Amino acid sequence: MSLLERRRARLSAARLYLICDATPGGRPLESVLAPALRGGVDIFQLRCKDASDEEILAAAAVAREWCEVAGALFILNDRPDLVAATGADGVHVGQDDASVAQARAIAGPDALVGQSTHSPEQVEAGAEADYIGVGPVHTTPTKPGRPAVGLELVTYAARNAKVPWFAIGGVDEATINTVMAAGANRAAIVRAIAEAEDPEAATRRLAHALDEGPPGVRRPRKSSEERNAELRAALDPIGPGERPTPLVVAVATALLLGTINLVLAATGYSGKGGAGTLLVYCALMFAAAWGMWTKHYIAVLLFQILLAILVVFFFLFLLRASSVGDVALSFAVIVPAGWLFWKLVRVLARLQVPLDDPV
């Protein structure tokens, strides 16, 4: 999975988007952004309309650090030329700024590009972006002179938008339920968090509202693509020196099985298959242990198949059990093998997540 694909997966799973400048509510950026991220902000956009490049770079350094700690996406407003220098995950442009194609060419192939939309036609054209903002839903001082689009455009976007979209403009604790009832399940917030006395508490309330949905309104089910994106976004790559506990248990199990079969072959307890069969099985187990220890995807997958076969075999054995000992033996294999199989599913998924590429 490329860096852009990983960013898009995190974007698809995002719900709450904070936008503010370098001094939100007259306070240092860190004093608002850090608690907001703790409260549940998934994306942060730094919007510094009249700031110099030096001021933007200084504020971006703070924003990038806190977003990285929280695992949130960091977006720069209207400056695709500074995306690489700031380490941002992407850029947001308005209808009067650079086009999506221009912004993407300047920001780089791995950068997300978002775009503001204010009409049905712009929502349709927004399919070229990675995400769109839909609004302003209500009149807001953040966009002086921009008339409110109302809830009708929110409903239109819910039915027709082809990319993730965020309702924006006057969305706060008093209006978020009506915006969601109109079809939104993501929101971009400015003043309701940036000017809140307690940004973390305000963020938690807004995030909770987005999770729960408007009272008395049945929310549309998430698509399989959205659910998969949420799962992918929650996965971290396995680091060079990291071996999750289930992987270590699987390696130890394979070594134990290999050793037992080696001992049986050496002592003559070879059964119907003969010593040759035991030695082959022994070699396979040792190879599986080495493959899993070195974190090869195929080794873990094949070991999972073996676990699945064991579970099925002993489940069938359990159905025909004629003694307490047979039942005990069946559960002694089914329970740990089933547990290990389930835990290795996440290990397999993490093995497919590459380490972050440099931006």
N, C-alpha and C positions, 0 to 999 in steps of 0.2 A: 504494500500500500504506500503510495507516494505521500509526500508531505501535504500536498494540496488535498488529496483524498482524506487524509486524517483530519485536516482542518474542516473539511466539509462535513465529515461525520460528527465532529464536535458541534459544528454549527447546527446541524439537523436536530441534535439533541437539546439545543439551547432554548430557553424559554424567556429569561429575563435579561434585558439589555439596558445597561446604564450608559448615559451620555452626559458628560460635563466637561468643563474647562479645567485649567490648571489650578484655579482657586475657587472651587465650588462653594457658593454661599459665603465667600470671603475667607474661607478656611484653606489650609494647606491640602493639596490633593490627597496625600496619604491618610489624613484624618477622616476622609469620607470614603475613599476607595477601599481601604483595608477592611473596615467594618461592613461595607456593602458586599464585598466578596465573601466575607464570612456569612453574611445573611442569605446568600444564594444567587448573586449576580453571575451570569454565565458568560456575558460578553461586556467589555468596556470599550467605549469609544471616546477618545480624547479629541475634543473639539476646541481648537484655539484659533478663532477666526482672525484676530488682529495681532497675533503674537509673532515675534521674530523667529527665524529658524533656530537660534540658540535657545530661546525660551521653550520652543516645542520639543527640542531634543532633551532638554533638562527634565521637562515634565514627563516625556515619554520614558525616560530611564526609570523614573519612579513607577509609572504605570506598568511597564513591562515586568519589572521585578515582582510586583504584587500579583499581577495576573499569572505569571509563571508559577508562583507559590500556590495559588489557588486553583490552577489548572483551567483558567478562564482565557478566552480569546481576547486579544488586544487589537483594536481597530483604530486607525488614524483617520481623521476627517479631512477630506479634500486635499491631501498632499501625497499622491502616489510617489512623488519623487523622493519622499523621506521615509518610505516604508522600510527599505533595506537599512538605512542608517539608524532607524529607531528600533529595529527588530520586531516591528509590528507583524501581526498575522494577516493583515489586509488593510484595505482602504475603503472609505465610504464617500461616494460622490453624489451631488445633487443633479437635478435636471439641467441646471445652468453651468455645471462644471464640466470637466472632461467626460467624454463618453465612457461607457463600460469598457469597450475595446481599447480605447486610449489609456485608461487607467490601468488595465491589465498589462498592457505592453510596457508601461513605465514601471509599475510596481514589481513586475516579475511573474513568471509562470506559476509560482507556488503561492502567490498572494490571493486571498479572498477579495472580492470586489462587491460591495453593496451599493444600492442606489435608492434614492428617495423617489416615491411615486405619489401623484396627486390626482390621478384620473384613471378610469378603466383602461384607456389606451396605453397609459404608461405602465399600468400593472401588467398588461399583456406583453409589452416590450421588455419588461423587467426580467423576462426569462433568460436574457443574456447574462444577467448578474448572478452571483452566488446566493444573494438574498436581497429582499427589498424592504424598505420601510413604507408603510401605507398611512398617509395622513397629510396634514394634521387632522386628527379626528375632531378635536375641539380647538377653538382659538387659543393660542398660546403666545406669551411674550417672547418665547425662544425664536419664533418665526414671525416677526412683525410684518404686517402687510400681507401675509399668506392667509387666505380665507380657509375656514375649516371645511373639510370634505364631508364631515358627518359620518354616521354609521353605515350609510348606504355603500360607501366604497369598501368598508370593512367586510360587509357581507359579500360584495362582489369579489374581493380578493379571496375570501374563504372558498368560493366556488370556482375561481378561475386562475388563481396564481399557480405558477408552475415551479416556483422555488420557495424555500422558507421565507416567511414574511412576518414583520413585526408591526403591530398597530402602534402609532406614535402620535403625540400631540395632546397634551392635557390629560394623559392617562395617569390616574392616581388612585388612592384607596377608595375614593368616592365614586369614581367612574369606571373602574376596571371591570366590575360585574356586567355593566351594560355593554361594554366593548366586547367582552367575551360572549355575551348572549348574542351579539351580532355576528359572531363567527371567529373571533380571534382566539388563538391559544398561545400567542407570544406577544410580548409588549416591550416597547422601548420607553424608558422612564428618564426624565430629566429632573425637574424640580422636586418631585415627591420623594426622591432619595437625596439629591444633592443639597437641598435646603432643609432636610429633616433635622430635627434636634438630635435624634438618635438614628443615624443612617442604617445601622444593623437591624434594629427592630422594625423600621419601616420596610426594609428590604424583605425581612422574613414574612411580614404580613402580605406583601405583594406576591412573593413567591408562593406562599400558601394559597392565596386566591387563585393563582394560575394553575396550581396543582389540583385544587378542589373543583374549580369551575363555578359558574354563577349558580346561586341557590335555585332549585326547582327546574333547572334546565339540563337536559340530557346532553352530555358532551359527545361529539363524534369520537369513535374509536381511533386510536393511532394506527396508521398504516404499518404494515410489516417493515417497510423501509425505514420508517421513523423508529420503530422499536429496535431494529438491528443497528441503526445508527447510534441510539442511546447506549446499547450494549458495547459497541465498538469504542465509543467515546470514553466509557468507563474503564477500559482495559489499558494497562501500562505495559510497555515492552519489558521482557525479561532482560535485566542488565547482564553485562559480560560475566560478572562473578556471582550472579544470583542463581540459586536453585530453590524453587518453592518447595515447601514441605511435601506435598503430594508427589513431586518428582523424585525427591530423595527416597520416599517410602517405596515408590515404584522400582527404583534402582535396587534398593535393599531386597525387595521381594524377588526380583529377577535373579539376583545373586544367590539368594537362599534357595530358590527352586533349582537353579543350575547346580549348586553345591550338593543338594540332596540327591539329584539324579547322578551326579558324578560318584558320590559315595555308594549309591545302590549298584551302579555298574561295576565299581571296583571290588565290591564285596560279593558279587554274584547274584544279587537280588534283582535280576533283570526282567522277570516276568515273561509274558508271552512274546513281547516284542524283541527280546534279546538285548544284549549290552550295546549293540550298535545303535538301536533306536534311542536308548537313554543318552548315549554320548552325543547324538545329533541334537536331541532336545536340550542337553546341557550346553552345547555350543551356541544354540539359538538364544538361550537365556543369558549367557554371558555377553553375546553380541548385543542383545537388547539392552542389557545394563549399561554397556559402554556407550551405545547410541543415545540412550536417555541421559546419561551423565554429561555427554557432550552436547546435549540439547538439540538433537536431530528430530525434526517433526515426524518423519516417517517411523522412527523407532518408537516414539510415544504412541502413535496411532496404531501400530501393529500390536503393541502391548495391550492397548485398550481392547482390541479385537479378541486377544487371548482372554482378558478378564471377562468380556461379554460371553464368550464360549463357556468359561467356567461357571458363570452365574446361571446360564441356561441349563447346563449339564446337571448341576447340583439342584436346581429347581425341579427338574424332571426326576432326579433321584429322590428328592423330598416327597414328591407325589406318590412314590412307591415305597416309601420308608416303612419298615416293619418293626422298628424298635426305637427306643428313646435315643440310643446311640446314633442311629442313622439320622434322626431329626437333628440332634446336636451337631453332628458332622456337617450336615447341609447348611445349617445356619452359621456355623463357624467359617464356612467358605463364602456363602452368599453375602453376608453382611459386610465383611471387610472388602471383598472384591467389588461389591456394588458401590461402597463408599469411595474406594480408590478410583473406580471408573468415573464416577460423577465429578470428583475433584480434578481429574486429569483433563476433563472437558475444558475448563478454564485455562489450564496450562497450555493446551493445544492452541486455544484462541490467542493467548499472549505470545506464543511462539511465532504467530503470524504477524504480530505488530512490530514493525521495524523500529529501531532506535531513531530518535529525531535526527533528521538531516539538518545541517547548518542552513540557515536562511540566506 
